[in-house]
Amino acid sequence: MSDPLDATFAALSDPTRRGILAQLSTGECSVGELAEAFPITQSAVSRHLQVLERAGLITRRRDGQRRLCRLEDAPFDAASAWIDRTRAEWEARLDRLGRVVARGADVPKTGR
């Protein structure tokens, strides 16, 4: 995936990864702490963390024996900006359609 936005949404598509992100929203956690919160193996949690890290949603660092994870804001900001732009475009289109319908005019045919 070359588009960072694609990687963000692909990473967010999995409920376990969204759960991990929700847990990290309260602050930095170790991989072990994250694994305790889910009914899957620590190895499976590590694979989910790899996906999240490749998407740039988290970073990991070592603190002695522990691997700590934390959220990164930039990918969430980019996704939010895209959602806001898309919402504004669709709201404008629906507003135009609403005005046409309110006038009782026929919606122009597209030539199909």
N, C-alpha and C positions, 0 to 999 in steps of 0.2 A: 504494500500500500504506500503510494508515494504522497498522497495528500494527507497532511496531518489531521484534517477534519474527519476524513474517512477512518483513520486509525482511532481517533477519539470515539466516534460513534460505534465502531466495531467493538472496541473495548467495553463500552457502556452497554452493549447488547446482552451481556450475560448477567443474570441476577446475582450470582456469587460475587462477581467483580463489583457490581453496584453495592452489594453489602459490605465488601471490603472498603470501598471508598467512603461509605457512610460511617464505618467505624473509624477510619482515618480522619474524618471531618472533625472529630473531637480532639485530635492531636496525634502526634507521632506514636507509633506502636512497633513492637518487635514482631518479627515473622511468627514467633511462637505464640504471642498474644493473639495475633490475627487467626492463627490456625485453631486456637481453642474455641473461637466463636463460631466455627463452621463444622458441620458433620462430615468433613472430608479430611483426607490425610494432609500432613504438612507438605508433602511433595506436591499434591494437587494445588494447595494454596500457593506454593512457590511458582507453579506454572502460571496461575492467574496473575501473580505479581509481575512475572516477566512480561505478560501481555500489557498490563497497566504501565509498566516502566517503558516498554517500547513505544507506547502511545504518548509518553511524556506526562501522563497523569500523576505519576508518583516518582519519587527518587528514593534510593536506598543508600544507607551508609553503615559502616561498621562502627560499633562502640564496644571495644573489647571483643567478647565472644558473641555479642548480639548484633543482629542485622536489623536496623531500624528503618521504617518506611514513613514517608510523609507525602502529603498532597502537594501538587504543583498547580498554581493558579492559571497559568497561561492557556493551556488547552481548554479549560472550562470557560475562560473569558472568550476565546475564539468561538467555541460552540454557542455560547450565549449570544454573541454578536450575530452569528449566522441565523440563529433562531429568531432574533429580534428583526433582522432585515427581512427574512422570509415571511414572518407574521405581518409586517407592515405592507409588504407587497400584496399578500392575499387579502388583507383587510381593505386595501384600496380597490382591488378588483371586485370584491364582494360589495363594497359601497357603490361602485359604478353600476353593477348589476342591480342592486336594490333600487337605485334611482330610475333605471330603465323600467323595471317592473312596476314601480310606483306610478310612473307616468302612463302605464298601460300600453306602452309601445311594444311592438314585436322585437324580440331579440334578433339581431342581425344573423342571417344564415352564413355559415362558413364555407359554403360551396360544395358541401358533400352531397 
